[in-house]
Amino acid sequence: MAWNVVEALVAIGVGVVVGSVALVGFGVDSGIEVISAVALLWMEAAQGGAARKRRGARGSRKKGAVPRGRNLFLAGRLHPLRGHRRAPLG
């Protein structure tokens, strides 16, 4: 989380200096990630162990996440290969 804070500050600062909207946007995105992480930690601390107990009861749902994640990763890796086959030569 500390890295994202530094990343946000540097990206926004440099983006403003060089006039890059994309770099400022990247910094704002990093700031949003920090806010999200802080909110998640705050909610977890406020609920104590109740959130962990609920997640434990739903643990069986997580089994499907691994194959889906693996398939998405493989699809992302194979997609550029398909594009190169169809590209015109020359």
C-alpha positions as CSV (number, residue, x, y, z in Angstrom):
1,M,0.0,0.0,0.0
2,A,2.9,2.4,0.7
3,W,4.2,1.7,-2.8
4,N,0.9,2.8,-4.3
5,V,0.9,6.1,-2.3
6,V,4.4,6.9,-3.6
7,E,3.4,5.8,-7.1
8,A,0.3,8.1,-7.0
9,L,2.2,11.1,-5.7
10,V,5.1,10.7,-8.2
11,A,2.8,10.0,-11.2
12,I,0.5,13.0,-10.4
13,G,3.5,15.3,-9.7
14,V,5.4,14.4,-12.8
15,G,2.3,14.3,-14.9
16,V,1.4,17.9,-13.9
17,V,5.0,19.1,-14.6
18,V,5.2,17.6,-18.1
19,G,1.6,18.1,-18.9
20,S,0.7,14.5,-19.4
21,V,-3.0,13.7,-18.8
22,A,-2.3,10.0,-19.0
23,L,0.3,10.1,-16.3
24,V,-2.0,12.2,-14.0
25,G,-4.8,9.6,-14.7
26,F,-2.4,6.8,-13.8
27,G,-1.6,8.6,-10.5
28,V,-5.3,9.1,-9.7
29,D,-5.9,5.4,-10.4
30,S,-3.2,4.5,-7.9
31,G,-4.8,6.9,-5.4
32,I,-8.1,5.1,-5.8
33,E,-6.4,1.8,-5.2
34,V,-5.0,3.2,-1.9
35,I,-8.4,4.5,-0.9
36,S,-9.9,1.1,-1.7
37,A,-7.3,-0.8,0.3
38,V,-7.7,1.5,3.3
39,A,-11.5,1.1,3.2
40,L,-11.1,-2.7,3.1
41,L,-8.7,-2.7,6.0
42,W,-11.0,-0.4,8.0
43,M,-14.0,-2.6,7.4
44,E,-12.1,-5.8,8.3
45,A,-10.9,-4.2,11.5
46,A,-14.4,-2.9,12.4
47,Q,-16.0,-6.3,11.9
48,G,-13.3,-8.2,13.7
49,G,-13.4,-11.9,13.1
50,A,-16.9,-12.0,11.7
51,A,-15.8,-11.3,8.2
52,R,-13.3,-14.1,8.3
53,K,-15.9,-16.5,9.7
54,R,-18.3,-15.7,6.8
55,R,-15.5,-16.2,4.3
56,G,-14.8,-19.6,5.9
57,A,-18.4,-20.7,5.4
58,R,-18.2,-19.8,1.7
59,G,-14.8,-21.4,1.1
60,S,-16.3,-23.9,-1.3
61,R,-17.1,-21.1,-3.8
62,K,-13.5,-20.2,-4.1
63,K,-12.6,-23.6,-5.7
64,G,-14.1,-22.4,-9.0
65,A,-12.0,-19.3,-9.0
66,V,-8.7,-21.0,-9.7
67,P,-9.7,-22.7,-12.9
68,R,-11.5,-19.5,-14.1
69,G,-8.4,-17.5,-13.3
70,R,-6.1,-20.0,-15.1
71,N,-8.4,-20.0,-18.1
72,L,-8.4,-16.2,-18.3
73,F,-4.6,-16.1,-18.0
74,L,-4.2,-18.7,-20.8
75,A,-6.7,-16.9,-23.0
76,G,-4.8,-13.7,-22.6
77,R,-1.5,-15.4,-23.4
78,L,-2.9,-17.1,-26.5
79,H,-4.8,-14.2,-27.9
80,P,-1.8,-12.3,-29.3
81,L,-0.6,-15.6,-31.0
82,R,-3.9,-15.8,-32.9
83,G,-3.7,-12.2,-34.1
84,H,-0.2,-12.8,-35.6
85,R,-1.4,-15.7,-37.6
86,R,-4.0,-13.6,-39.4
87,A,-1.8,-10.6,-39.9
88,P,-1.0,-9.9,-43.5
89,L,2.7,-10.3,-44.4
90,G,4.7,-7.6,-46.0
